[in-house]
Amino acid sequence: MNETAKRKLLRHVPYGLYVIGVGTGPSAGAFTGSWLTQVSMTPPVIAVGVRGDSASLKLARKKRVLSVNFIDKRRQQTLRHFAKSTRNEHKRLDSVAHAPGTTGAPVLNDAIGYLECRIRRIVDGFGDHALIIAEVVEAEVRNDALPLVMTDTPWHYAG
């Protein structure tokens, strides 16, 4: 395979950037995610790629809920904060204003909107990430700011 061509073309796939909240209560965590897609309209279902060795995936397996927080494109620092690799991913929420949503998953106060989901299935075994398939059970648009996307940053991957 032409590795250069593969890398270049995969980087041209348009990616949004989100803060994905997982878990509930004091053990809730969050990470910057970029691999998200809608899978179904009825019922509304999304799929999210999550690193297979992450604490966030362990929380998702245990608590079975997640939130997708859409971030204003002018707030790259928020995404950077949640992109840092750490063993205590739930500690990243300590310094960011948030509240539990309907499912208990963390919703950032300054998100321009969010989805809350119940996890229906986690698919493993196809590489270094797992695929979380989740049904959207709640949504809110808070303002009409443009959301941050990968091309707004110097990044090629965001977890």
N, C-alpha and C positions, 0 to 999 in steps of 0.2 A: 504494500500500500504506500502511496505517496503521502508521507506524514505531514509534509508542509502544506499540501493541498487540503488534506483532511482538517488540520488545525485551522487554516484560514477560513474554510467554508463553514465549519462549526461555529466559529466566532462571528460569522455573518447572520446566524440565526438570531432573530430579535428576542431579547430577554428583558422582562421586567425585573425590578428589584423590590423585594418585600422584606419586612420583618415578620418572620413566622414564629408565632408564640405557640408553645406546647405545654401540656400539663396544666395543673391547677394549684391554687394555694401557694404556700411558701416554697414548694419545690418546682414551681413553674419556671420555664426557661424560654429563651428566644434566640434566633439566629437569623442572619441575612440569607435569604434564599433567592435563587434566580431561575430555577427550573420548575415552572408552574404552568399548567395548561388546564383548560376546561375540557371535561370528558363527556358530559351529558348536560342537556338543558332541562329534561324532566325525568327524574329529579335532577336538580342542579348538583353536579359532581365535578370536583377538580382532582388533579394529580400533582403531587409535589415530590421532587427528588430531594433526598436527605442522605448525607454521608452515613455510610453503614457503621462507622465506628464512633459516632457522635453520642454524647449524652442526651441530645435532643431526641434522637431516634428511640433511645431507651425510654424516655419520658412519654413519647407518643405511643409506644407499645403498651405502657402501663395505664395511662390516663385516657387514651382514645379520643382526645379532642385537640383541635388546633385553631389558631386564628391567623389570618393573612392580613397584615397591616400595610396599607398603601401609603407611601411616604412622598411628601412634596419634593419635587426635583431640586429645590434649593436647599435641601437638608441632607446632603451627602454624609455629613458627620454622624447622623443617626445610623445610617447603614454601616459606616466604618466601625462604629461602636459594637454593633452586633455581629460583625464579620470576624472579630478577633477570635482566634482559636484559644479555647480555655477548657479545662476539665470541669469547672464550675459554671456552666453556661447560665444557670439560673441566677448567679450573682450579677450578671450584666443588667438584669432588670432593676436591681437595687437603686441605680442612679438615674433611672428613666421613669417619668410619671406614667403610670398605667393603672388599669383597674380590671377586675375579672369581668368578662362578658357573660352572656346568658349561659354559655357552656362551662364557664369557669376559666376558659383559656384567657391569657393576658391580651388586653387591647390597649395599645398605646394612646395616651391622651392626645398627642399631636398628629395622629394618623389622619390623612385626608379622607379615609374611609377604611372599612374592614369587612372581611368575611369571617364568620365563625362556622366551624365544621365539626362534624362527628366522623371519626375515622371508621371506615367500613372494611378496609383491607390494607395490609402492608405486604408488598411483593419484594422478595429478596432473591438473590442468586444470579443476578445478571451483571455484576460488576461491583464497583466500589461504593455505589449508592443504592439505597432502597427506594421504592416508589410507594408513597402514601396515597391511597385513594380515599377521598373524604367527601361526604355530602354536606353541602352548604345548608345551614339551618337558620342563619341570621346574617343580615348585611345592613350596613349603614354608610351613606355618603355624607360626610360632614362639610366638605367644601369642594369647589370645582378646580382646585389647583391641579396642575399637570403632575402626574406621578413620575418618579424617578425610574429611568430605564438604563440598561447597561451602557448604551452609547453616550450617556451623560457623564460617564466616569472613565478613568483609564483602565478599568478592570476588564478581564476576560472571563472571570469565573467568580462567583460570590457564595458558594456553599449550597 
